[in-house]
Amino acid sequence: MDTTVLLIFGFVYLGMMLGEIPGLALDRTGVALLGAIALLVTNRSTLDAAWSAVDVPTLALLFGLMVVSAQFRLGGFYTALTRKLATAAATPAKLLALLVATTGGLSAVLANDIVCLAVAPILVEACARRGLDPVPFLLALACAANVGSAATLIGNPQNMLIGETLDLSFAGYLVDGLVPSALGLVAVWWLIRARYQGRWERKLPVPEVSAPPLDRWQSWKGGVVLTWLVLAFLLTPAPRYVLALAAAGVLLTSRRMATTELLGLVDWHLLVLFMGLFVVNDALAASGALDAALTWLRGAGVDLAHPTWLLGVTVVLSNLVSNVPAVMLLLPTSSHPLAGPILALASTLAGNLIVVGSIANIIVVDQAKRLGLQIGWAEHARTGVPVTLVTLAIAAAWLWLRAP
């Protein structure tokens, strides 16, 4: 084993765990990129090896779906839908159910992080206008976005990576993911309604939120392209990344929506994070350290080829280093027939446990803070912990029933 590779790997995954490196203005993306650079500088990787390590189909799929999500955001679709939901003549409990169902459905076919980013500020404004406490609705937004995104292979970045790496069928995974996701959304609504029953009201100043106005044509255009894309995923054998790039190409070919606006909403930081981690994990595998670690774990009785161990380790690791890095580390152990669904469901549902468990949580908490609303770790955990335990139990039971 190479000590230099191990030190660089340790540095990178410490950054994934902490979200930064103390004393440096480096976030997770910067840490991953610095790790890849360090491997090149120390000759522990070459430029050819680094390029070969990058999973281009996964990045292409991510990019294409980000452009589709950007179309909806610039078309004002998220804004209009959230305001319509918030002004519906419904009790707070029914409004919560509408929010959970809508957020979960959108997150299954659009990037859940983008859904949270677009909806959270409008939700705070709408709740303040109705005299409702935004906190339970914001927690429902984050939890439902995570749970809903587990339903498909395009709901979040880690599922896209799992689907492309293991060459999973889009329709085949839907059988594994849709039922626990749908039941999980019901659990999210029930748990949050039970916790906040009788405590819905709160007087807050109405914040000023700027958001794109509804452009019906652009929103319809995005809807048509997304519908075509999902049907193509379900019905054709064409590679998903090719279909996603084709969809992005159609949307970029526009007379009114500027290319710079669409590309400005692409999460380039996430793409760079993926690239850096691909290079770091490849160097670790090439050094023999990953095989040695797996052998040691098997000797200690932890066999990641067994579904129970894989599910448990995925949950823990996802909350230590975040779900994307955790999935990248665990994918080489994915030999069980249900390894893909286990990784996808466990890493996604575990994201609700604590604030830093998923980017969706962080986005919702940060957006609320910008509008003067604090959601602390304890407040989140009182909802996130039971939601995580219940949804994971549902997923485990469904996968046990599905086991060959």
MARTOR-224334 format. One record per residue (C-alpha): x, y, z. Coordinates in nm, 2 decimals. Layout:
N
R   east  north     up
R      X      Y      Z
...
END
This chain:
404
R   east  north     up
R   0.00   0.00   0.00
R   0.11   0.35  -0.08
R   0.13   0.58   0.23
R   0.10   0.90   0.02
R  -0.22   0.78  -0.15
R  -0.36   0.68   0.20
R  -0.28   1.03   0.34
R  -0.44   1.21   0.04
R  -0.74   0.98   0.07
R  -0.77   1.05   0.44
R  -0.74   1.42   0.38
R  -1.02   1.42   0.12
R  -1.26   1.21   0.32
R  -1.19   1.41   0.63
R  -1.31   1.71   0.43
R  -1.61   1.51   0.32
R  -1.69   1.44   0.68
R  -1.64   1.79   0.81
R  -1.77   1.97   0.50
R  -1.45   2.18   0.50
R  -1.09   2.18   0.62
R  -1.05   2.39   0.94
R  -0.84   2.70   0.87
R  -0.89   2.68   0.49
R  -1.17   2.82   0.27
R  -1.22   2.48   0.11
R  -1.56   2.32   0.08
R  -1.62   1.96  -0.02
R  -1.57   2.03  -0.39
R  -1.24   2.21  -0.32
R  -1.12   1.93  -0.10
R  -1.20   1.67  -0.37
R  -1.03   1.87  -0.64
R  -0.72   1.94  -0.43
R  -0.70   1.57  -0.36
R  -0.70   1.49  -0.73
R  -0.44   1.75  -0.80
R  -0.22   1.62  -0.52
R  -0.23   1.27  -0.67
R  -0.11   1.41  -1.00
R   0.16   1.63  -0.85
R   0.30   1.34  -0.64
R   0.29   1.10  -0.95
R   0.05   0.87  -0.77
R  -0.18   0.92  -1.07
R  -0.13   1.03  -1.43
R  -0.34   1.25  -1.65
R  -0.45   0.95  -1.86
R  -0.53   0.75  -1.55
R  -0.73   1.04  -1.40
R  -0.93   1.09  -1.72
R  -1.00   0.71  -1.73
R  -1.12   0.72  -1.37
R  -1.39   0.97  -1.45
R  -1.72   0.81  -1.52
R  -1.82   1.03  -1.82
R  -2.17   0.87  -1.87
R  -2.27   0.96  -1.51
R  -2.15   1.32  -1.55
R  -2.33   1.35  -1.88
R  -2.65   1.22  -1.73
R  -2.61   1.46  -1.44
R  -2.54   1.75  -1.67
R  -2.84   1.68  -1.90
R  -3.09   1.65  -1.61
R  -2.95   1.97  -1.45
R  -3.03   2.16  -1.77
R  -3.39   2.02  -1.77
R  -3.43   2.13  -1.41
R  -3.29   2.47  -1.50
R  -3.56   2.51  -1.77
R  -3.83   2.46  -1.51
R  -3.67   2.71  -1.27
R  -3.62   2.98  -1.52
R  -3.97   2.93  -1.66
R  -4.11   3.01  -1.31
R  -4.27   2.67  -1.28
R  -4.15   2.60  -0.92
R  -4.25   2.95  -0.81
R  -4.60   2.93  -0.95
R  -4.67   2.58  -0.83
R  -4.55   2.66  -0.47
R  -4.76   2.97  -0.45
R  -5.07   2.79  -0.58
R  -5.02   2.51  -0.33
R  -4.97   2.76  -0.04
R  -5.29   2.96  -0.13
R  -5.51   2.65  -0.16
R  -5.82   2.64   0.06
R  -5.69   2.37   0.28
R  -5.62   2.30   0.65
R  -5.26   2.30   0.75
R  -5.25   1.92   0.77
R  -5.40   1.90   0.42
R  -5.16   2.16   0.29
R  -4.87   1.96   0.44
R  -5.00   1.65   0.25
R  -5.02   1.84  -0.08
R  -4.66   1.97  -0.02
R  -4.52   1.63   0.06
R  -4.69   1.46  -0.24
R  -4.59   1.74  -0.48
R  -4.23   1.76  -0.36
R  -4.19   1.39  -0.36
R  -4.33   1.36  -0.71
R  -4.11   1.63  -0.85
R  -3.80   1.50  -0.68
R  -3.85   1.16  -0.84
R  -3.79   1.30  -1.19
R  -3.60   1.62  -1.13
R  -3.29   1.68  -0.91
R  -3.42   1.70  -0.55
R  -3.16   1.97  -0.46
R  -3.29   2.20  -0.73
R  -3.65   2.14  -0.62
R  -3.55   2.25  -0.26
R  -3.35   2.54  -0.38
R  -3.64   2.68  -0.58
R  -3.93   2.60  -0.35
R  -3.79   2.69   0.00
R  -3.79   3.07  -0.02
R  -4.14   3.08  -0.18
R  -4.26   2.84   0.09
R  -4.14   3.07   0.37
R  -4.30   3.37   0.21
R  -4.63   3.19   0.15
R  -4.65   3.05   0.51
R  -4.58   3.40   0.65
R  -4.86   3.54   0.45
R  -5.10   3.27   0.59
R  -4.98   3.31   0.94
R  -4.83   2.96   0.95
R  -4.51   2.84   1.10
R  -4.28   2.77   0.80
R  -4.06   2.52   1.00
R  -4.28   2.21   0.97
R  -4.34   2.28   0.60
R  -3.97   2.33   0.54
R  -3.88   2.01   0.72
R  -4.14   1.83   0.51
R  -3.99   1.98   0.20
R  -3.64   1.85   0.27
R  -3.76   1.50   0.39
R  -4.01   1.46   0.10
R  -3.74   1.56  -0.15
R  -3.51   1.30  -0.02
R  -3.77   1.02   0.01
R  -3.93   1.10  -0.33
R  -3.59   1.11  -0.50
R  -3.53   0.75  -0.39
R  -3.81   0.63  -0.63
R  -3.61   0.65  -0.95
R  -3.26   0.63  -1.09
R  -3.27   1.00  -1.18
R  -3.40   1.15  -0.85
R  -3.06   1.24  -0.71
R  -2.69   1.22  -0.80
R  -2.60   0.91  -0.61
R  -2.89   0.71  -0.77
R  -2.77   0.83  -1.11
R  -2.42   0.71  -1.03
R  -2.54   0.37  -0.91
R  -2.76   0.32  -1.21
R  -2.49   0.40  -1.46
R  -2.21   0.21  -1.28
R  -2.42  -0.11  -1.22
R  -2.61  -0.07  -1.55
R  -2.95  -0.10  -1.38
R  -3.27  -0.10  -1.57
R  -3.47   0.22  -1.52
R  -3.80   0.03  -1.51
R  -3.65  -0.25  -1.31
R  -3.53  -0.02  -1.03
R  -3.87   0.15  -1.03
R  -4.02  -0.18  -0.90
R  -3.77  -0.17  -0.61
R  -3.78   0.21  -0.54
R  -4.13   0.33  -0.60
R  -4.32   0.13  -0.33
R  -4.09   0.22  -0.03
R  -4.07   0.58  -0.16
R  -4.45   0.62  -0.18
R  -4.50   0.46   0.16
R  -4.21   0.67   0.29
R  -4.39   0.99   0.18
R  -4.70   0.89   0.37
R  -4.48   0.83   0.68
R  -4.32   1.18   0.63
R  -4.66   1.34   0.63
R  -4.79   1.14   0.93
R  -4.49   1.19   1.15
R  -4.46   1.57   1.08
R  -4.84   1.62   1.12
R  -4.84   1.43   1.45
R  -4.55   1.63   1.58
R  -4.68   1.98   1.49
R  -5.06   1.91   1.53
R  -5.21   2.22   1.71
R  -4.89   2.42   1.66
R  -4.92   2.53   1.30
R  -4.96   2.91   1.36
R  -4.68   3.16   1.39
R  -4.67   3.53   1.32
R  -4.37   3.63   1.11
R  -4.29   3.93   0.89
R  -4.35   3.85   0.53
R  -4.01   3.84   0.35
R  -3.95   3.98   0.01
R  -3.86   3.70  -0.23
R  -3.76   3.76  -0.59
R  -3.83   3.47  -0.82
R  -3.88   3.43  -1.20
R  -4.24   3.49  -1.31
R  -4.43   3.21  -1.47
R  -4.36   3.17  -1.84
R  -4.62   2.92  -1.95
R  -4.45   2.84  -2.28
R  -4.11   2.77  -2.12
R  -4.27   2.56  -1.85
R  -4.48   2.36  -2.10
R  -4.17   2.31  -2.31
R  -3.98   2.18  -2.01
R  -4.28   1.95  -1.93
R  -4.29   1.80  -2.28
R  -3.92   1.74  -2.29
R  -3.92   1.58  -1.94
R  -4.22   1.36  -2.03
R  -4.05   1.24  -2.34
R  -3.73   1.18  -2.15
R  -3.89   0.96  -1.88
R  -4.08   0.76  -2.14
R  -3.76   0.71  -2.33
R  -3.59   0.59  -2.01
R  -3.88   0.34  -1.96
R  -3.93   0.22  -2.31
R  -3.61   0.24  -2.51
R  -3.27   0.06  -2.47
R  -3.08   0.38  -2.55
R  -2.82   0.49  -2.29
R  -2.97   0.73  -2.04
R  -2.68   0.97  -2.07
R  -2.74   1.00  -2.44
R  -3.11   1.07  -2.39
R  -3.04   1.33  -2.12
R  -2.79   1.51  -2.34
R  -3.04   1.51  -2.63
R  -3.30   1.66  -2.39
R  -3.05   1.93  -2.29
R  -2.97   2.00  -2.65
R  -3.34   2.05  -2.73
R  -3.38   2.30  -2.44
R  -3.06   2.48  -2.53
R  -3.19   2.53  -2.88
R  -3.41   2.83  -2.78
R  -3.49   3.17  -2.92
R  -3.58   3.32  -2.58
R  -3.39   3.13  -2.31
R  -3.03   3.24  -2.32
R  -2.77   2.96  -2.30
R  -2.58   3.15  -2.03
R  -2.90   3.15  -1.81
R  -2.95   2.78  -1.85
R  -2.59   2.69  -1.79
R  -2.57   2.93  -1.51
R  -2.80   2.71  -1.31
R  -2.60   2.39  -1.37
R  -2.44   2.27  -1.05
R  -2.08   2.28  -1.18
R  -1.95   2.24  -0.82
R  -2.12   1.90  -0.80
R  -1.98   1.79  -1.13
R  -1.63   1.89  -1.02
R  -1.68   1.71  -0.68
R  -1.77   1.39  -0.87
R  -1.46   1.42  -1.09
R  -1.23   1.47  -0.79
R  -1.37   1.18  -0.60
R  -1.35   0.95  -0.91
R  -0.98   1.02  -0.93
R  -0.91   0.98  -0.56
R  -1.11   0.65  -0.53
R  -0.94   0.51  -0.84
R  -0.60   0.58  -0.69
R  -0.70   0.41  -0.37
R  -0.82   0.10  -0.55
R  -0.50   0.09  -0.77
R  -0.29   0.11  -0.45
R  -0.45  -0.21  -0.32
R  -0.57  -0.04   0.00
R  -0.94  -0.08  -0.08
R  -0.90  -0.46  -0.13
R  -0.70  -0.48   0.19
R  -0.97  -0.29   0.38
R  -1.24  -0.51   0.25
R  -1.04  -0.82   0.34
R  -0.99  -0.69   0.69
R  -1.36  -0.62   0.73
R  -1.45  -0.97   0.62
R  -1.21  -1.11   0.87
R  -1.38  -0.90   1.14
R  -1.72  -1.04   1.04
R  -1.84  -0.75   0.83
R  -1.92  -0.88   0.49
R  -2.04  -0.60   0.26
R  -2.16  -0.86   0.01
R  -2.43  -0.94   0.26
R  -2.74  -0.72   0.21
R  -2.79  -0.65   0.59
R  -2.43  -0.53   0.64
R  -2.43  -0.33   0.31
R  -2.75  -0.15   0.42
R  -2.62  -0.07   0.77
R  -2.28   0.05   0.66
R  -2.43   0.26   0.38
R  -2.65   0.44   0.64
R  -2.36   0.51   0.87
R  -2.11   0.61   0.61
R  -2.37   0.83   0.43
R  -2.40   1.04   0.75
R  -2.03   1.05   0.81
R  -1.90   1.16   0.47
R  -2.23   1.24   0.28
R  -2.41   1.00   0.04
R  -2.22   1.06  -0.28
R  -1.88   0.98  -0.14
R  -2.02   0.69   0.06
R  -2.17   0.54  -0.25
R  -1.85   0.58  -0.45
R  -1.66   0.39  -0.18
R  -1.91   0.11  -0.15
R  -1.99   0.05  -0.52
R  -1.69  -0.19  -0.56
R  -1.85  -0.42  -0.30
R  -2.18  -0.43  -0.50
R  -2.20  -0.80  -0.59
R  -2.54  -0.90  -0.44
R  -2.84  -0.89  -0.69
R  -3.01  -0.62  -0.47
R  -2.69  -0.42  -0.40
R  -2.80  -0.14  -0.64
R  -3.14  -0.08  -0.48
R  -2.99  -0.12  -0.13
R  -2.73   0.14  -0.20
R  -2.97   0.38  -0.36
R  -3.25   0.35  -0.10
R  -3.02   0.34   0.21
R  -2.79   0.63   0.10
R  -3.09   0.85   0.01
R  -3.32   0.77   0.30
R  -3.03   0.80   0.55
R  -2.99   1.16   0.43
R  -3.28   1.28   0.65
R  -3.11   1.17   0.97
R  -2.91   1.49   1.04
R  -2.88   1.83   0.87
R  -2.55   1.75   0.69
R  -2.68   1.41   0.58
R  -2.79   1.55   0.24
R  -2.75   1.86   0.03
R  -3.13   1.90   0.02
R  -3.13   1.95   0.40
R  -2.85   2.20   0.39
R  -3.02   2.39   0.11
R  -3.35   2.42   0.30
R  -3.18   2.52   0.63
R  -2.96   2.78   0.45
R  -3.25   2.93   0.25
R  -3.45   2.96   0.57
R  -3.16   3.13   0.75
R  -3.12   3.39   0.47
R  -3.49   3.48   0.54
R  -3.43   3.51   0.91
R  -3.56   3.17   1.01
R  -3.34   2.94   1.22
R  -3.37   2.56   1.20
R  -3.12   2.41   1.44
R  -2.97   2.06   1.44
R  -3.19   1.96   1.73
R  -3.51   2.09   1.57
R  -3.42   1.90   1.25
R  -3.32   1.58   1.43
R  -3.66   1.56   1.61
R  -3.82   1.51   1.27
R  -3.53   1.37   1.08
R  -3.44   1.08   1.31
R  -3.79   0.92   1.32
R  -3.85   0.98   0.95
R  -3.52   0.81   0.87
R  -3.58   0.51   1.10
R  -3.94   0.46   0.97
R  -3.85   0.50   0.60
R  -3.55   0.27   0.63
R  -3.76   0.01   0.80
R  -4.01   0.03   0.51
R  -3.74   0.00   0.25
R  -3.57  -0.29   0.43
R  -3.90  -0.48   0.46
R  -3.98  -0.43   0.09
R  -3.63  -0.54  -0.02
R  -3.65  -0.84   0.20
R  -3.98  -0.93   0.03
R  -3.81  -0.88  -0.31
R  -3.50  -1.08  -0.22
R  -3.43  -1.37  -0.46
END
